[in-house]
Amino acid sequence: MQRILIACCLLFCASMAPAWAQDKVTLQLKWNHAFQFAGYYAAKELGYYKEAGLDVRIVAGAPGIDPVQQILDRKADFGVGNSSLLLERKAGKPVVALAVIFQHSPAVLLVSKAAIPNGPSDLAGKRVMVESKHDELLAYLRQHGINGNDIVQVPHSLSINDLIHGKVDAITAYSTFDTYFLDRANFAYEMLTPLSVGIDFYGDNLFTTEDQIRDHPERVKAFREASLRGWQYAIIHHQEIVDLILKKYAATYTRDFYLHEAAAMKPLLRADLIEVGYMNPVRWLHIADTYADLGLLPRGFSLDGFLYQPDHKLDLRWLYSVCALLLVTAAISLYIHRVNRRLARALGDSERVGAALRLSEERHRLLADHASDLIWTMNLEGQFSYISPSIEKLCGYTPAEVMKVPLAATLMPGSADIAMAALREIGAAIRANAPAPEWRGELEHPCKDGGTVWTEATVSGMRNDEGRYVGLLGVTRDISERRRIEQQVRHMAQHDPLTGLPNRALFSDRLHLALASARRDGQRLAILFLDLDRFKPVNDTLGHHTGDLLLKEAAARMVHCVRESDTVARLGGDEFVVLLRTVESSEAAEGIGAKLCQALRPPFRIDGEEIGISASIGIALYPDHGADEIELSNSADRAMYEAKKGGRDGYRLYHARHGAAADASAGSAADASAGSAAGSAASPAASASAGSPAGSPAGSPG
């Protein structure tokens, strides 16, 4: 017996011992060195791998290098991949997920704002750079009614500049990486994330193969534990790890970039809520269901063997069986004793308990029926089983009318997609015998009067007495007023409070979009800087109240001079700017300049006073007078001052070659046609200047 115990102890110690030998192993990254792989650098440089008996070589990825194939070809032992590892598993490749680093995938679609004025559905027919193995993004597009053949798929150049320069309309990218360059280029973009429609994939999964686990179980366990230890350190000491990356791994970008990447990763790692490396089988089932919706996996794909299970401890099942038998015997005796005690009491009190239960049920129903929030229940198939009467106040329909239709019919199309995705996720959790996740989101409902109402819904699972899920409980709150206030705040942040015109920030955004569109389509655009003449004396003599009313009426006249697609903005004081999104020629832009001058000449009658003003306008065209916002603004501003010097009440077209404004003015009685004629005389000078270097000093004396 003593020998058996000694042998068991030795076997137990052997099973728990780390890989003491300095095993040489290779980790294949999925991409270039970046903070995205910070935990592995920390584990190596801080000696965590060495303590685990491992000599680890970290190899950066590159275009054309597939981490899965590198491991299958035995060129690496471990790799970093995304959720498409499930597809590799389906294809017969023996990959095994060891740990999840990103709880939420950073994969997004970055889209030029100009390409989707009405939302993601506008991407149909657009040029999209699609990187391989970003299937969650294709699933996201499908949620918006766009299949892969509905977009023009362009080979991925791995350069965000192709989006900035208008070569494509959208690009698959990482929210942690590419947005840095778009923000610094002041590029107007939308970031479309699958998470917004309930498609929640894992990102950057550490993986290996079944062979590696079978042949080197201690090595796999030691590598995984040391790697996660490195990640725990890197998340807390990100500045230190950024310095380490710059010193030893990658000096491709600036320290500011890597710090930006670290901050952007934080909400995706969720280390504040979830232990680094944690994998939820239910989440993997949800991912598998999404792949099944795309036709890439069979429905009900098995995860057997795909998720790593640490090596088993010494088999002590014989001891567990003996202990279990003793515990069961004691538990049965105790149970019989307690049942005998409670039976008589329960029989005597049954009538009282039944009455109490009925009263409790009636009270809960009374509360639900009179609650201001909408309270509802539904079965696991999505059919309503109860809806409180407040539904009628919310959207005009009675509970009976709503209970006749499926969930999707009670929501606007975009919101229906979100709700159905949430229902599928909750259903997947329940099927996997896991706790049903609580879901919260904002949804838009149609109303009986033809309008819509926005709500915030909170949904949780309902269990029966046996602990089995039997349905869902939801509470829906009207947030229309909150959204109205939010929209009002956004409007105030982008519009001039006096005139209601776009302010400088919104004008800048629209100019960026217009420039991107003009570059892409080879078109011209124009901006007109406008300064009111003789406005200061109005403020000085009649007061600021009269001056404010004058500015409002002048703004209204300007708006009527341009197309709906153009923009009139107030920069401040008596300075305005006009964006003409497309112009055929300099003469067309000058025609608008003449029209604005003509509109502002008639006297304004304000508070019984007749007030006369005029405008001095400077005009600059893209690409003739500038390649970006700064150059165009400088050119238009200098041309406006030339108009001031020329006697005011007129316009000037910027002369790029000589750094001054071409002679072109609208006379005191000029109309739009006269302005066009004046512009014709100036157009040869403008044409001659179009070849000037973009970097030449604009507006210098000539």
Phi and psi in degrees as a GROMACS rama.xvg file:
@    title "Ramachandran Plot"
@    xaxis  label "Phi"
@    yaxis  label "Psi"
@TYPE xy
-64.0333  -40.5106  GLN-2
-63.2411  -37.3486  ARG-3
-64.2498  -43.9029  ILE-4
-63.1594  -40.7164  LEU-5
-63.8273  -43.1168  ILE-6
-62.5962  -40.6077  ALA-7
-63.747  -40.8157  CYS-8
-63.5611  -43.2717  CYS-9
-62.8353  -41.6162  LEU-10
-64.1466  -40.9455  LEU-11
-62.4536  -45.7081  PHE-12
-63.4967  -39.1693  CYS-13
-63.7125  -38.2428  ALA-14
-69.5529  -27.232  SER-15
-93.8151  -10.7189  MET-16
-71.9339  141.554  ALA-17
-75.8107  171.249  PRO-18
-78.0642  90.0786  ALA-19
-67.6428  -34.1658  TRP-20
-66.4368  150.11  ALA-21
-78.8622  77.9881  GLN-22
-68.592  131.868  ASP-23
-89.5717  119.528  LYS-24
-132.102  159.436  VAL-25
-122.357  133.029  THR-26
-107.106  120.744  LEU-27
-97.4455  115.023  GLN-28
-78.2628  161.919  LEU-29
-88.0286  -13.1629  LYS-30
-156.399  -174.479  TRP-31
-59.4777  159.365  ASN-32
-57.8281  132.594  HIS-33
-164.597  173.687  ALA-34
-63.5683  -17.4388  PHE-35
-52.5104  -25.3743  GLN-36
-117.466  26.6787  PHE-37
-57.2829  -38.5393  ALA-38
-61.9395  -34.1472  GLY-39
-72.3957  -38.4655  TYR-40
-62.8359  -43.1697  TYR-41
-61.9324  -43.181  ALA-42
-62.5155  -35.3581  ALA-43
-76.6631  -50.4563  LYS-44
-75.1559  -26.458  GLU-45
-89.2654  0.531396  LEU-46
85.4449  11.4918  GLY-47
-66.9236  -39.3491  TYR-48
-66.1716  -41.2409  TYR-49
-62.4211  -42.266  LYS-50
-61.2125  -28.9207  GLU-51
-86.7283  4.36191  ALA-52
81.029  26.1484  GLY-53
-122.241  138.209  LEU-54
-109.285  100.116  ASP-55
-101.193  131.118  VAL-56
-106.847  124.325  ARG-57
-102.976  120.299  ILE-58
-110.864  125.872  VAL-59
-70.9017  151.413  ALA-60
-83.4023  174.225  GLY-61
-162.831  161.944  ALA-62
-55.3009  134.12  PRO-63
89.997  -8.57272  GLY-64
-100.071  119.928  ILE-65
-102.084  114.14  ASP-66
-54.817  -37.7485  PRO-67
-62.124  -46.2729  VAL-68
-67.1211  -34.8266  GLN-69
-60.192  -39.4087  GLN-70
-75.0504  -40.7603  ILE-71
-63.4208  -31.8885  LEU-72
-84.4071  5.34282  ASP-73
61.7303  27.6327  ARG-74
-88.0207  -11.836  LYS-75
-149.83  159.089  ALA-76
-103.2  -31.3295  ASP-77
-134.852  156.292  PHE-78
-146.5  166.953  GLY-79
-115.269  121.685  VAL-80
-136.387  175.609  GLY-81
-103.536  -164.53  ASN-82
-70.975  -9.07613  SER-83
-67.8261  -1.45748  SER-84
-56.1415  -29.6602  LEU-85
-61.0292  -39.184  LEU-86
-68.9541  -36.0019  LEU-87
-63.9559  -39.1488  GLU-88
-63.8201  -42.3646  ARG-89
-62.4699  -33.4301  LYS-90
-77.1559  3.08413  ALA-91
94.194  5.44847  GLY-92
-85.5365  128.459  LYS-93
-79.717  52.5767  PRO-94
-81.3817  148.899  VAL-95
-134.159  127.736  VAL-96
-78.938  124.129  ALA-97
-93.6039  -38.0406  LEU-98
-163.984  152.013  ALA-99
-104.53  129.511  VAL-100
-96.8845  -52.0175  ILE-101
-91.9756  114.374  PHE-102
-68.0041  -23.9328  GLN-103
-131.224  131.87  HIS-104
-65.1436  138.241  SER-105
-82.1298  0.212523  PRO-106
-67.6864  127.508  ALA-107
-141.517  167.973  VAL-108
-104.492  122.902  LEU-109
-100.583  123.701  LEU-110
-128.734  137.613  VAL-111
-61.7966  132.746  SER-112
-57.4016  -33.1271  LYS-113
-65.5284  -23.6667  ALA-114
-80.2895  -21.332  ALA-115
-133.087  63.8689  ILE-116
-62.2511  -26.2692  PRO-117
-108.535  7.04298  ASN-118
117.434  179.549  GLY-119
-57.3704  -27.9913  PRO-120
-62.632  -18.7671  SER-121
-70.1977  -9.14792  ASP-122
-70.5172  -14.6723  LEU-123
-57.1027  127.311  ALA-124
84.6156  -4.13651  GLY-125
-88.7704  161.352  LYS-126
-85.3652  122.017  ARG-127
-130.055  125.177  VAL-128
-81.2636  119.803  MET-129
-118.609  119.985  VAL-130
-86.0385  147.784  GLU-131
-65.267  153.842  SER-132
66.555  26.6448  LYS-133
-111.933  54.4853  HIS-134
-67.4708  -25.595  ASP-135
-63.828  -27.5376  GLU-136
-73.8141  -36.157  LEU-137
-67.2593  -35.9554  LEU-138
-65.7726  -37.5884  ALA-139
-62.1236  -45.7613  TYR-140
-62.3959  -36.6043  LEU-141
-64.4256  -33.8389  ARG-142
-61.8138  -25.5857  GLN-143
-100.131  19.1073  HIS-144
78.9493  17.8424  GLY-145
-115.545  117.942  ILE-146
-91.5921  169.657  ASN-147
-58.0149  -33.4187  GLY-148
-83.6882  0.0747115  ASN-149
-86.9722  -12.186  ASP-150
-113.964  159.042  ILE-151
-91.3619  99.8951  VAL-152
-78.9383  124.328  GLN-153
-110.056  136.855  VAL-154
-54.9206  138.604  PRO-155
-75.1416  124.158  HIS-156
-88.2336  -9.77684  SER-157
63.0334  24.7445  LEU-158
-126.237  119.854  SER-159
-67.8397  -17.8721  ILE-160
-63.652  -24.9477  ASN-161
-66.1072  -30.0229  ASP-162
-76.8347  -42.3554  LEU-163
-61.5782  -39.3367  ILE-164
-90.4065  7.0611  HIS-165
78.9404  15.3667  GLY-166
-72.5699  -26.7078  LYS-167
-136.146  164.181  VAL-168
-93.1866  -24.434  ASP-169
-152.724  159.508  ALA-170
-148.92  135.855  ILE-171
-73.3787  136.039  THR-172
-156.971  -175.397  ALA-173
-111.068  132.429  TYR-174
-65.8841  -22.4211  SER-175
-84.5771  -12.5177  THR-176
-121.099  -64.6805  PHE-177
-71.9538  -27.3497  ASP-178
-62.3264  -26.7604  THR-179
-57.2008  -45.4636  TYR-180
-74.5963  -34.1363  PHE-181
-66.9163  -41.1701  LEU-182
-63.6446  -39.9019  ASP-183
-77.9217  -16.8739  ARG-184
-90.3204  2.48874  ALA-185
52.8819  39.0844  ASN-186
-88.53  129.929  PHE-187
-81.0706  115.298  ALA-188
-141.76  162.311  TYR-189
-114.291  139.989  GLU-190
-106.867  113.235  MET-191
-99.4933  121.424  LEU-192
-117.866  133.911  THR-193
-58.1099  -26.2497  PRO-194
-59.7985  -26.4179  LEU-195
-67.5784  -19.2615  SER-196
-115.501  20.2471  VAL-197
85.7231  8.00196  GLY-198
-92.6982  102.444  ILE-199
-119.812  91.0311  ASP-200
-91.05  155.087  PHE-201
-76.0274  161.714  TYR-202
-136.366  147.867  GLY-203
52.6482  70.7774  ASP-204
-93.8183  131.489  ASN-205
-77.5948  131.427  LEU-206
-144.481  165.741  PHE-207
-149.757  -156.49  THR-208
-120.96  164.54  THR-209
-60.7858  -37.8159  GLU-210
-61.604  -42.444  ASP-211
-62.8917  -41.2321  GLN-212
-68.915  -39.601  ILE-213
-69.4771  -44.0473  ARG-214
-84.3847  -27.8129  ASP-215
-136.735  61.5766  HIS-216
-61.7751  -39.0273  PRO-217
-66.6241  -39.8209  GLU-218
-62.5853  -44.1834  ARG-219
-62.1281  -46.1396  VAL-220
-62.8555  -43.9373  LYS-221
-65.4062  -41.1608  ALA-222
-64.9064  -43.6916  PHE-223
-61.5767  -47.9383  ARG-224
-64.7759  -41.1131  GLU-225
-67.294  -37.3685  ALA-226
-64.5568  -45.7604  SER-227
-67.4291  -32.3895  LEU-228
-63.466  -40.4808  ARG-229
-63.137  -40.2887  GLY-230
-65.2456  -40.3888  TRP-231
-60.1946  -38.2341  GLN-232
-71.3042  -44.3694  TYR-233
-63.2076  -37.2273  ALA-234
-64.8361  -37.5049  ILE-235
-80.2842  -37.8308  ILE-236
-112.017  54.9892  HIS-237
-65.9562  -34.2701  HIS-238
-65.8721  -40.0805  GLN-239
-62.5313  -41.4922  GLU-240
-71.356  -32.5594  ILE-241
-60.8342  -44.3193  VAL-242
-61.2664  -38.7788  ASP-243
-63.8183  -42.7353  LEU-244
-61.7638  -45.8587  ILE-245
-63.1094  -33.8088  LEU-246
-80.368  -39.3757  LYS-247
-118.347  -18.6761  LYS-248
-121.74  -46.5777  TYR-249
-153.716  119.851  ALA-250
-111.188  25.3881  ALA-251
-65.0051  -38.7742  THR-252
-120.934  176.563  TYR-253
-82.7807  166.2  THR-254
-60.9761  -38.1322  ARG-255
-58.5851  -39.28  ASP-256
-63.6176  -47.7079  PHE-257
-66.6358  -33.7188  TYR-258
-67.1867  -37.8556  LEU-259
-61.0498  -43.887  HIS-260
-62.8015  -42.2389  GLU-261
-62.4227  -42.2946  ALA-262
-66.9371  -39.4237  ALA-263
-68.7619  -25.7965  ALA-264
-76.4316  -24.2428  MET-265
-54.7346  -49.2917  LYS-266
-71.4728  -12.127  PRO-267
-90.6497  -30.8807  LEU-268
-74.8918  -37.4501  LEU-269
51.4847  40.7514  ARG-270
-67.1442  -15.1326  ALA-271
-73.6753  -19.9771  ASP-272
-115.534  -31.9649  LEU-273
-128.722  137.107  ILE-274
-62.1338  135.216  GLU-275
-57.8923  132.402  VAL-276
97.4381  -11.5884  GLY-277
-64.5332  135.407  TYR-278
-121.458  126.653  MET-279
-100.059  116.745  ASN-280
-56.1433  -31.7314  PRO-281
-65.5343  -40.2484  VAL-282
-62.34  -41.2583  ARG-283
-64.3776  -36.6731  TRP-284
-64.8517  -39.1992  LEU-285
-61.4263  -42.4456  HIS-286
-63.6147  -42.753  ILE-287
-61.8318  -38.9932  ALA-288
-63.343  -38.2757  ASP-289
-64.7296  -43.106  THR-290
-62.0592  -36.9428  TYR-291
-64.6279  -38.6534  ALA-292
-60.8821  -30.5425  ASP-293
-85.2379  -3.93837  LEU-294
79.8414  16.6062  GLY-295
-97.5156  -17.1656  LEU-296
-135.281  151.059  LEU-297
-71.5964  149.994  PRO-298
-62.7188  135.314  ARG-299
76.5744  29.0847  GLY-300
-57.8758  132.341  PHE-301
-80.445  138.038  SER-302
-94.486  7.11908  LEU-303
-55.7386  124.668  ASP-304
83.9486  -11.0112  GLY-305
-83.9143  -33.777  PHE-306
-97.6631  128.117  LEU-307
-65.0697  134.359  TYR-308
-118.423  123.338  GLN-309
-54.847  154.293  PRO-310
-60.8121  148.125  ASP-311
-75.4295  146.41  HIS-312
-75.6383  179.021  LYS-313
-55.4296  135.188  LEU-314
-73.9002  104.704  ASP-315
-113.777  30.0629  LEU-316
-63.0952  -30.7485  ARG-317
-63.0982  -37.6301  TRP-318
-71.1162  -40.4146  LEU-319
-59.6701  -38.4466  TYR-320
-63.7737  -44.223  SER-321
-62.2867  -46.8263  VAL-322
-62.7265  -40.3581  CYS-323
-63.3415  -39.7491  ALA-324
-62.2013  -43.6608  LEU-325
-64.2863  -42.3152  LEU-326
-65.5581  -39.6405  LEU-327
-64.6963  -41.5629  VAL-328
-60.3652  -45.7635  THR-329
-65.5946  -39.5043  ALA-330
-65.7457  -37.8303  ALA-331
-64.7515  -43.1078  ILE-332
-61.2868  -45.804  SER-333
-64.7537  -39.124  LEU-334
-63.3449  -45.1429  TYR-335
-61.8571  -40.4351  ILE-336
-62.4891  -44.805  HIS-337
-70.4594  -36.3968  ARG-338
-63.2064  -43.9664  VAL-339
-60.9513  -37.4147  ASN-340
-69.307  -39.1111  ARG-341
-84.0043  -22.4386  ARG-342
-62.119  -47.6052  LEU-343
-63.6635  -42.301  ALA-344
-64.4893  -39.1056  ARG-345
-66.988  -39.367  ALA-346
-65.2674  -38.5075  LEU-347
-71.74  -28.1965  GLY-348
-103.48  5.10739  ASP-349
-60.3467  -40.6006  SER-350
-65.5409  -41.7437  GLU-351
-65.5413  -41.7775  ARG-352
-63.8712  -42.4766  VAL-353
-60.7458  -41.4603  GLY-354
-64.618  -40.0285  ALA-355
-64.4552  -40.984  ALA-356
-63.5294  -42.686  LEU-357
-63.9983  -39.837  ARG-358
-64.4572  -42.6301  LEU-359
-62.5248  -43.4939  SER-360
-62.6912  -41.3283  GLU-361
-64.3227  -40.1056  GLU-362
-63.8282  -43.8294  ARG-363
-63.6663  -40.5126  HIS-364
-65.7682  -38.2901  ARG-365
-62.7584  -43.7947  LEU-366
-62.3227  -44.6805  LEU-367
-64.1376  -40.9225  ALA-368
-66.7032  -26.0269  ASP-369
-111.607  8.64101  HIS-370
-73.2745  146.129  ALA-371
-74.1702  -34.4394  SER-372
-75.4723  153.656  ASP-373
-81.449  126.061  LEU-374
-116.566  133.39  ILE-375
-148.804  158.451  TRP-376
-131.616  154.984  THR-377
-149.279  159.819  MET-378
-80.9235  176.986  ASN-379
-73.133  -8.04387  LEU-380
-92.3572  -2.85502  GLU-381
94.273  15.0334  GLY-382
-98.54  131.33  GLN-383
-66.7143  139.435  PHE-384
-114.604  -17.3858  SER-385
-158.102  139.677  TYR-386
-139.448  127.74  ILE-387
-71.5252  155.806  SER-388
-60.123  -18.3251  PRO-389
-64.4551  -8.88514  SER-390
-60.0951  -33.6598  ILE-391
-68.8417  -39.2601  GLU-392
-68.1874  -33.4659  LYS-393
-71.2307  -48.6289  LEU-394
-139.317  8.54745  CYS-395
91.7469  -12.8757  GLY-396
-91.1511  150.07  TYR-397
-83.5255  159.493  THR-398
-55.4164  -39.2601  PRO-399
-63.0278  -39.3084  ALA-400
-65.6763  -40.4744  GLU-401
-73.4562  -36.3335  VAL-402
-69.2375  -13.2645  MET-403
-80.6609  -15.9141  LYS-404
-114.312  158.159  VAL-405
-72.0984  167.189  PRO-406
-54.394  -46.0561  LEU-407
-59.9614  -30.0267  ALA-408
-73.31  -14.8878  ALA-409
-92.0237  4.55132  THR-410
-131.12  156.14  LEU-411
-69.9443  155.016  MET-412
-50.532  -49.3429  PRO-413
-61.6824  -41.7162  GLY-414
-70.2203  -33.8451  SER-415
-61.3642  -40.0619  ALA-416
-60.9169  -42.937  ASP-417
-65.1297  -45.6955  ILE-418
-65.4407  -40.9177  ALA-419
-67.3309  -35.7731  MET-420
-64.2619  -40.3221  ALA-421
-64.2907  -40.7392  ALA-422
-62.424  -39.8655  LEU-423
-64.942  -39.7513  ARG-424
-65.1454  -43.9979  GLU-425
-64.3995  -41.2277  ILE-426
-61.9294  -39.1894  GLY-427
-63.4935  -39.3747  ALA-428
-63.8064  -43.3557  ALA-429
-65.6341  -41.2959  ILE-430
-63.7753  -27.8798  ARG-431
-89.2607  10.1673  ALA-432
58.5663  35.9568  ASN-433
-111.084  161.164  ALA-434
-59.9235  134.463  PRO-435
-69.3295  124.771  ALA-436
-70.0133  144.524  PRO-437
-76.5792  138.17  GLU-438
-120.817  140.149  TRP-439
-137.897  136.007  ARG-440
-166.279  166.566  GLY-441
-100.061  132.279  GLU-442
-133.427  151.129  LEU-443
-111.959  128.612  GLU-444
-113.198  142.925  HIS-445
-75.7023  146.309  PRO-446
-109.593  159.822  CYS-447
-65.8934  -26.813  LYS-448
-84.4488  4.92575  ASP-449
98.5636  -11.4404  GLY-450
-88.0978  -166.871  GLY-451
-136.275  162.407  THR-452
-137.467  139.655  VAL-453
-97.1237  138.156  TRP-454
-134.214  162.337  THR-455
-113.637  122.736  GLU-456
-110.542  140.01  ALA-457
-121.409  125.82  THR-458
-125.544  135.106  VAL-459
-139.725  163.748  SER-460
-81.6463  150.215  GLY-461
-113.252  132.539  MET-462
-109.67  155.358  ARG-463
-91.6295  -173.44  ASN-464
-62.7289  -23.726  ASP-465
-87.8492  1.1491  GLU-466
85.0698  6.80224  GLY-467
-92.2481  137.918  ARG-468
-69.0242  131.302  TYR-469
-123.641  -6.76964  VAL-470
175.369  -169.499  GLY-471
-125.975  145.368  LEU-472
-114.924  130.414  LEU-473
-128.822  145.891  GLY-474
-124.676  122.994  VAL-475
-118.048  128.783  THR-476
-120.517  136.206  ARG-477
-70.0076  121.286  ASP-478
-119.782  22.0598  ILE-479
-57.8933  -43.2652  SER-480
-67.1462  -39.2037  GLU-481
-63.1044  -43.4554  ARG-482
-66.456  -35.6894  ARG-483
-62.7079  -42.6474  ARG-484
-65.7833  -40.9726  ILE-485
-61.5456  -42.7386  GLU-486
-65.1696  -37.391  GLN-487
-64.3842  -41.4029  GLN-488
-64.2083  -42.6756  VAL-489
-62.3091  -40.8506  ARG-490
-63.4966  -42.3831  HIS-491
-64.8105  -32.2499  MET-492
-72.7231  -18.2116  ALA-493
-116.933  0.358141  GLN-494
-131.69  151.349  HIS-495
-71.8545  124.821  ASP-496
-66.6576  -23.8202  PRO-497
-81.7069  -53.2704  LEU-498
-95.1061  -17.2989  THR-499
78.715  1.03507  GLY-500
-76.3252  158.646  LEU-501
-55.3805  144.462  PRO-502
-92.2421  -171.768  ASN-503
-60.1043  -41.7045  ARG-504
-64.4245  -46.9863  ALA-505
-66.8249  -38.4798  LEU-506
-60.8704  -41.8418  PHE-507
-61.3555  -42.5275  SER-508
-60.2466  -45.52  ASP-509
-67.9944  -34.0793  ARG-510
-67.3166  -39.6388  LEU-511
-59.9607  -45.1388  HIS-512
-62.4664  -44.9669  LEU-513
-64.2127  -39.2594  ALA-514
-64.8029  -43.0356  LEU-515
-61.1128  -42.0436  ALA-516
-65.726  -41.2244  SER-517
-65.0277  -40.6553  ALA-518
-63.1987  -43.6444  ARG-519
-65.9942  -42.6382  ARG-520
-98.1578  1.4501  ASP-521
66.7558  35.6847  GLY-522
-105.834  172.389  GLN-523
-109.865  153.997  ARG-524
-138.521  170.434  LEU-525
-141.497  148.331  ALA-526
-123.583  143.614  ILE-527
-123.519  116.448  LEU-528
-88.158  130.066  PHE-529
-127.9  126.639  LEU-530
-122.995  127.345  ASP-531
-72.3302  132.542  LEU-532
-84.8802  140.767  ASP-533
62.0917  30.8732  ARG-534
-83.6254  -35.5484  PHE-535
-58.5831  -42.7128  LYS-536
-59.3184  -28.8356  PRO-537
-62.6372  -48.0204  VAL-538
-61.5159  -41.166  ASN-539
-69.6825  -37.2741  ASP-540
-96.6486  -37.3651  THR-541
-105.288  -10.2421  LEU-542
98.6577  160.857  GLY-543
-69.8908  -28.8225  HIS-544
-61.2856  -46.6733  HIS-545
-64.5894  -40.5059  THR-546
-59.9988  -40.1945  GLY-547
-64.0647  -43.7463  ASP-548
-62.9671  -36.0319  LEU-549
-64.7993  -43.164  LEU-550
-61.7039  -40.218  LEU-551
-63.6168  -43.9529  LYS-552
-70.5279  -37.8945  GLU-553
-62.7969  -40.6841  ALA-554
-61.6215  -41.8636  ALA-555
-62.8018  -39.1065  ALA-556
-65.2186  -40.0428  ARG-557
-63.0701  -43.0007  MET-558
-59.2863  -34.904  VAL-559
-74.0524  -5.78618  HIS-560
-92.5321  -7.99695  CYS-561
-125.19  171.109  VAL-562
-78.2066  163.889  ARG-563
-63.5046  -29.9567  GLU-564
-76.9982  -12.5409  SER-565
-88.81  172.577  ASP-566
-132.196  131.34  THR-567
-110.974  124.818  VAL-568
-127.998  153.135  ALA-569
-105.125  124.246  ARG-570
-86.0601  -24.2539  LEU-571
142.915  151.766  GLY-572
56.5586  -127.548  GLY-573
-107.488  27.0129  ASP-574
-104.78  131.031  GLU-575
-129.701  163.493  PHE-576
-143.294  144.376  VAL-577
-121.547  132.845  VAL-578
-109.068  120.987  LEU-579
-101.312  106.597  LEU-580
-58.7859  -36.2756  ARG-581
-140.459  138.197  THR-582
-137.056  142.321  VAL-583
-77.7905  -32.4069  GLU-584
-159.868  170.951  SER-585
-65.2053  -32.2504  SER-586
-62.124  -37.9429  GLU-587
-65.0465  -41.0838  ALA-588
-64.9546  -40.3508  ALA-589
-66.5546  -31.0936  GLU-590
-62.071  -39.1656  GLY-591
-68.4608  -38.0612  ILE-592
-59.225  -44.2615  GLY-593
-64.1771  -39.0621  ALA-594
-64.386  -39.9948  LYS-595
-65.16  -43.7361  LEU-596
-60.0282  -44.1202  CYS-597
-64.094  -37.8046  GLN-598
-68.5856  -29.0162  ALA-599
-92.8906  -6.99239  LEU-600
-72.9226  -43.2032  ARG-601
-56.5812  140.321  PRO-602
-60.7141  148.975  PRO-603
-97.9489  134.025  PHE-604
-105.226  111.009  ARG-605
-132.269  122.699  ILE-606
51.5794  41.9489  ASP-607
79.8379  -2.12494  GLY-608
-102.56  141.195  GLU-609
-100.14  118.436  GLU-610
-119.737  129.301  ILE-611
-110.102  129  GLY-612
-137.207  176.886  ILE-613
-148.679  -171.081  SER-614
-140.313  145.111  ALA-615
-109.179  127.552  SER-616
-126.797  133.215  ILE-617
-112.005  137.437  GLY-618
-121.028  133.41  ILE-619
-135.153  141.84  ALA-620
-114.494  144.552  LEU-621
-97.3312  134.462  TYR-622
-95.4935  6.51478  PRO-623
-58.1038  -41.5675  ASP-624
-117.815  11.4806  HIS-625
166.193  145.448  GLY-626
-98.8036  -9.62078  ALA-627
-145.248  -178.299  ASP-628
-61.5912  -42.1002  GLU-629
-65.4286  -47.5588  ILE-630
-63.5729  -43.4396  GLU-631
-63.8383  -42.5387  LEU-632
-63.9578  -42.4244  SER-633
-61.7574  -42.2831  ASN-634
-64.9233  -45.4776  SER-635
-65.7322  -38.1039  ALA-636
-64.8169  -43.0032  ASP-637
-66.8083  -38.1809  ARG-638
-65.6557  -35.3127  ALA-639
-64.4014  -39.7805  MET-640
-68.3722  -30.2837  TYR-641
-65.0993  -37.4621  GLU-642
-64.8321  -37.792  ALA-643
-61.7132  -46.221  LYS-644
-64.5707  -29.5805  LYS-645
-79.789  6.13317  GLY-646
113.411  3.47304  GLY-647
65.9916  -176.482  ARG-648
48.7334  53.898  ASP-649
-171.755  -174.92  GLY-650
-135.779  158.288  TYR-651
-134.93  138.862  ARG-652
-92.4816  129.723  LEU-653
-61.8717  136.365  TYR-654
-103.996  99.0324  HIS-655
-67.3106  -34.6013  ALA-656
-69.1022  -42.0156  ARG-657
-96.5228  -4.86632  HIS-658
71.7719  22.9636  GLY-659
-136.069  -174.197  ALA-660
-100.324  142.446  ALA-661
-70.2533  149.003  ALA-662
-71.6378  108.35  ASP-663
-159.26  115.165  ALA-664
-140.334  154.53  SER-665
-98.0019  121.763  ALA-666
-71.1542  -179.926  GLY-667
-63.0067  -26.8812  SER-668
-114.6  15.6814  ALA-669
-70.5848  150.217  ALA-670
-117.755  -172.983  ASP-671
-61.4239  -37.9519  ALA-672
-68.9537  -37.2947  SER-673
-64.3012  -38.3306  ALA-674
-62.5055  -38.4346  GLY-675
-65.3888  -39.3444  SER-676
-64.2449  -41.0167  ALA-677
-63.3911  -37.892  ALA-678
-65.3625  -31.9522  GLY-679
-61.8338  -36.0296  SER-680
-67.4657  -27.9168  ALA-681
-89.6443  -17.3978  ALA-682
-62.8747  -34.2316  SER-683
-59.4308  -38.611  PRO-684
-64.6674  -40.3985  ALA-685
-64.4077  -41.5503  ALA-686
-64.7652  -38.8691  SER-687
-66.4466  -25.0216  ALA-688
-89.4915  -6.40963  SER-689
-63.052  -23.6598  ALA-690
-89.001  6.38245  GLY-691
-64.7749  144.237  SER-692
-57.8925  140.101  PRO-693
-62.3563  -27.6673  ALA-694
-90.6746  2.87561  GLY-695
-68.1656  148.029  SER-696
-65.081  120.882  PRO-697
-79.7929  138.298  ALA-698
76.579  14.6963  GLY-699
-74.2612  153.39  SER-700
-58.5579  139.316  PRO-701
